[in-house]
Amino acid sequence: SSFFYRMGVRNETKVKYFILLGFPTTGELQLLLFSALLLAYLLTLLENFLIILIIRNNHSLQKPMYFFLGNLSLLEIWYVSVIEPKMIIDVLSHDKRISFQGCMTQLHFFVTFVCTEYVLLAVMAYDRFVAICRPLRYPLIMKHRFCAQLIAGCWMCGLTTSSIKLSFIARLSFCDVDTINHYFCDISPLLNISCSDSSLAELVDFILALLVIMVPLCTVVASYICILFTVVKIPSSQGRQKAFSTCSSHLTVVILFYSTTLFTYAHPKLMYTYRANKLVSVLYTAVVPLLNPLIYCLRNKEVRFAMRKTFTCRR
């Protein structure tokens, strides 16, 4: 509550808590869903912790590319931990309440992590652009200090965007409406159940979503267009394949993350009217974070080699 007070947010709501409807399931399906979500969460944590461990313990991976990958893994551990534990408990629990302050806190951290990931994926695309298109200048440009500044910039973008969005959403009045047709506190359901005029909050959210999504997306597209033109000029097919192999895992992760979040956050209030919104949300809150470490491990030879070396040495 002190966080919102410092931000100058005036809490006008009459609602002290919200009820998250989550997934309407019964009997065996409920238990199956609980088991699947719990397994996905635990595997996501394990995979990302392993990637961080492997990068820290292997000298061959002390490169900017893997420095960013380690930060992506750390980000995704926090990202899933904000949403999934509450979601998993609510599948079996009869009490699906979340306090107003708890809801706003969950929303704040979730938006921070999502926005940070958008920018971080763009930074990783820029790193690949410099590595392939400016290979001789790569060690001079991508120094450790500059990489650390880029990571700090990603987090600043995420925190600033989230704080601005929240300062408008937390001002809304919710009267006696306390039911959220979702499994976590997202922007879309909160805008839809507000009994006050949410047009300004929606406009601010739309503009910020457009900036946070489109600017990094344009950076990614521009980087890969330059990479494509550079790779095409490489005379040997082996050289072209090697250049593409360093980008393929990142490009796959970008496509998965952007495709599942782009339409949801480009116009949040409109998207919430569709029943498929919950399913799309499950993809980017549970499925994509589970797949990302696997994509990087399976498609990256250096990571696979480092993983084998780490576990062989330990045995």
Solvent accessible surface area in square Angstrom, and as a share of the most:
residue,aa,sasa,rsa
1,S,97,0.63
2,S,68,0.44
3,F,61,0.25
4,F,14,0.06
5,Y,180,0.69
6,R,171,0.62
7,M,53,0.24
8,G,49,0.47
9,V,18,0.10
10,R,156,0.57
11,N,76,0.39
12,E,68,0.31
13,T,22,0.13
14,K,158,0.67
15,V,12,0.07
16,K,172,0.73
17,Y,81,0.31
18,F,0,0.00
19,I,57,0.29
20,L,1,0.00
21,L,81,0.40
22,G,6,0.05
23,F,48,0.20
24,P,126,0.79
25,T,39,0.23
26,T,110,0.64
27,G,57,0.55
28,E,156,0.70
29,L,112,0.56
30,Q,51,0.23
31,L,107,0.53
32,L,118,0.59
33,L,44,0.22
34,F,49,0.21
35,S,55,0.36
36,A,56,0.43
37,L,11,0.06
38,L,64,0.32
39,L,107,0.53
40,A,16,0.13
41,Y,29,0.11
42,L,94,0.47
43,L,67,0.33
44,T,0,0.00
45,L,33,0.16
46,L,100,0.50
47,E,23,0.10
48,N,2,0.01
49,F,114,0.47
50,L,45,0.22
51,I,4,0.02
52,I,35,0.18
53,L,64,0.32
54,I,1,0.00
55,I,17,0.09
56,R,186,0.68
57,N,82,0.42
58,N,6,0.03
59,H,165,0.74
60,S,56,0.36
61,L,1,0.00
62,Q,103,0.46
63,K,88,0.37
64,P,26,0.16
65,M,20,0.09
66,Y,1,0.01
67,F,61,0.25
68,F,1,0.00
69,L,3,0.02
70,G,12,0.12
71,N,29,0.15
72,L,4,0.02
73,S,3,0.02
74,L,81,0.40
75,L,1,0.01
76,E,2,0.01
77,I,17,0.09
78,W,141,0.49
79,Y,2,0.01
80,V,1,0.00
81,S,39,0.25
82,V,31,0.18
83,I,1,0.01
84,E,0,0.00
85,P,45,0.28
86,K,49,0.21
87,M,2,0.01
88,I,8,0.04
89,I,111,0.56
90,D,11,0.06
91,V,11,0.06
92,L,76,0.38
93,S,32,0.20
94,H,192,0.86
95,D,79,0.41
96,K,46,0.19
97,R,121,0.44
98,I,21,0.11
99,S,57,0.36
100,F,10,0.04
101,Q,59,0.26
102,G,28,0.27
103,C,0,0.00
104,M,0,0.00
105,T,59,0.34
106,Q,15,0.07
107,L,0,0.00
108,H,15,0.07
109,F,87,0.36
110,F,1,0.00
111,V,8,0.05
112,T,1,0.01
113,F,13,0.05
114,V,8,0.04
115,C,6,0.04
116,T,1,0.01
117,E,0,0.00
118,Y,3,0.01
119,V,27,0.16
120,L,4,0.02
121,L,0,0.00
122,A,8,0.06
123,V,16,0.09
124,M,10,0.04
125,A,0,0.00
126,Y,70,0.26
127,D,1,0.01
128,R,20,0.07
129,F,38,0.16
130,V,2,0.01
131,A,23,0.18
132,I,25,0.13
133,C,18,0.11
134,R,114,0.42
135,P,80,0.50
136,L,167,0.83
137,R,141,0.52
138,Y,37,0.14
139,P,90,0.56
140,L,121,0.60
141,I,42,0.21
142,M,8,0.04
143,K,114,0.48
144,H,135,0.60
145,R,188,0.69
146,F,68,0.28
147,C,2,0.01
148,A,43,0.33
149,Q,97,0.43
150,L,39,0.19
151,I,18,0.09
152,A,54,0.42
153,G,31,0.30
154,C,1,0.01
155,W,71,0.25
156,M,117,0.52
157,C,60,0.36
158,G,0,0.00
159,L,73,0.36
160,T,67,0.39
161,T,10,0.06
162,S,1,0.00
163,S,32,0.21
164,I,66,0.34
165,K,10,0.04
166,L,3,0.01
167,S,19,0.12
168,F,56,0.24
169,I,1,0.01
170,A,2,0.02
171,R,104,0.38
172,L,10,0.05
173,S,21,0.13
174,F,0,0.00
175,C,43,0.26
176,D,128,0.66
177,V,64,0.37
178,D,42,0.22
179,T,55,0.32
180,I,0,0.00
181,N,77,0.40
182,H,0,0.00
183,Y,5,0.02
184,F,0,0.00
185,C,0,0.00
186,D,0,0.00
187,I,1,0.01
188,S,0,0.00
189,P,0,0.00
190,L,0,0.00
191,L,2,0.01
192,N,52,0.27
193,I,24,0.12
194,S,19,0.12
195,C,63,0.38
196,S,43,0.28
197,D,116,0.60
198,S,8,0.05
199,S,66,0.42
200,L,106,0.52
201,A,5,0.04
202,E,33,0.15
203,L,98,0.49
204,V,24,0.14
205,D,1,0.01
206,F,67,0.28
207,I,82,0.42
208,L,25,0.12
209,A,3,0.02
210,L,75,0.37
211,L,97,0.48
212,V,17,0.09
213,I,4,0.02
214,M,73,0.33
215,V,89,0.51
216,P,6,0.04
217,L,38,0.19
218,C,78,0.47
219,T,51,0.30
220,V,5,0.03
221,V,74,0.42
222,A,54,0.42
223,S,7,0.05
224,Y,30,0.11
225,I,86,0.44
226,C,54,0.32
227,I,1,0.01
228,L,89,0.44
229,F,129,0.54
230,T,41,0.24
231,V,0,0.00
232,V,98,0.56
233,K,163,0.69
234,I,46,0.23
235,P,128,0.80
236,S,58,0.37
237,S,76,0.49
238,Q,146,0.65
239,G,24,0.23
240,R,79,0.29
241,Q,133,0.59
242,K,150,0.63
243,A,13,0.10
244,F,88,0.37
245,S,45,0.29
246,T,42,0.24
247,C,3,0.02
248,S,26,0.17
249,S,0,0.00
250,H,4,0.02
251,L,65,0.32
252,T,42,0.25
253,V,0,0.00
254,V,6,0.04
255,I,105,0.53
256,L,49,0.25
257,F,1,0.01
258,Y,9,0.03
259,S,62,0.40
260,T,18,0.10
261,T,0,0.00
262,L,41,0.20
263,F,137,0.57
264,T,1,0.00
265,Y,10,0.04
266,A,29,0.22
267,H,77,0.34
268,P,0,0.00
269,K,63,0.27
270,L,100,0.50
271,M,38,0.17
272,Y,36,0.14
273,T,97,0.56
274,Y,126,0.48
275,R,237,0.86
276,A,57,0.45
277,N,4,0.02
278,K,36,0.15
279,L,117,0.58
280,V,36,0.21
281,S,0,0.00
282,V,25,0.15
283,L,66,0.33
284,Y,0,0.00
285,T,2,0.01
286,A,3,0.02
287,V,54,0.31
288,V,3,0.01
289,P,1,0.01
290,L,36,0.18
291,L,64,0.32
292,N,3,0.01
293,P,4,0.03
294,L,72,0.36
295,I,23,0.12
296,Y,3,0.01
297,C,17,0.10
298,L,122,0.61
299,R,121,0.44
300,N,9,0.05
301,K,153,0.65
302,E,69,0.31
303,V,3,0.02
304,R,79,0.29
305,F,118,0.49
306,A,0,0.00
307,M,48,0.22
308,R,148,0.54
309,K,99,0.42
310,T,11,0.07
311,F,68,0.28
312,T,83,0.48
313,C,101,0.61
314,R,148,0.54
315,R,219,0.80
